């Protein structure tokens, strides 16, 4: 069973305040045989964060450890790409292990799921923010009518929904907000979400890449063909479903591989799914520190992720040294892929590409 493969929780590291909240109690009751280990700070747990000796245990930690915390910062941040705003996270980290994931850069090493038990405070902050925003008066690429809030910047909400009702609570919150919708990207198919009462106010973005490449770097995720097929199911269930072509990774055969993917997508989707489809196209950004960590647990991934012959360094706003494809060449790559989308799947509107 997929649930058991991803999550075999044996230890729950918990802030005492999280254990006092209803959501924290519910989660502990779901894994009654797990050891509960009290911690002062969900950000600093030596057994799971910041210890290079954990690198060989990367996937085991993600499978067996769960962290319960209380989210302090409830700030809603402006975005403008995936969404108008980034919501305060209801979780951080992931049970999956994509080799290019940026979250370990910030929290450190394996970074299993941290669930924030103060979901009522998070939901309250979002409701107040949406109320202050009022009506969306001018359409933009995020949405023509509603303010869009991304609730999954630091985790995969489809996996989070296996652990607690945090995501479902937010889906039901936005169902009843007159001026907003929520959105999240995912690489996991969670059929339980098909029965949720979302009121059409949830946009799911299934991340796709060529399947053979995904097998080596989208570690512990749902297979790409399964994600494609799920688009039809979620559209039938009333969800708005977009795709993320992400990350786009340059290889010797990359354009041919993306052509194959687009043809498979075209053959899979129903007319209803095609009619509402839109895409985000995001080329790979990698990170020097993550590259070094990956060499310890998944070095073969770095053969395609770390390409000094194609990439240039750039220090990000948070001080990390990132690498991305060289600016002149990247513009050409973007044009090639967007032209390919227009040729094979002209119904798929590209919301943005970078």
Secondary structure, 3 states (H helix, E strand, C coil): CHHHHHCCCCEEEEEHHHHCCHHHHHHHHHCCCCEEEEECCCCCCCCCCCCHHHHHHHHHHHHHEEEEECCCCCCCEECCCCCCEECCCCEECCCCEECCCCHHHHHCCCCCCEEECCHHHHHHHHHHHHHHHCCCCCCCCCCCCCEEEECCCCCCHHHHHHHCCHHHHHHHHHHCCCCEEEEEEECCCCHHHHHCCCCCCEEEEEEECCHHHHHHHEECCCCHHHHHHHHHHHHHCCCEEEEEEEEECCCCCHHHHHHHHHHHHHHHCCHHHHHCCEEEEEECEEEHHHHHHHHHHCHHHHHHHCCCCCEEEEECCCCCEEEEECHHHHHHHHHHHHHHHHHHCCCCEEEEEC
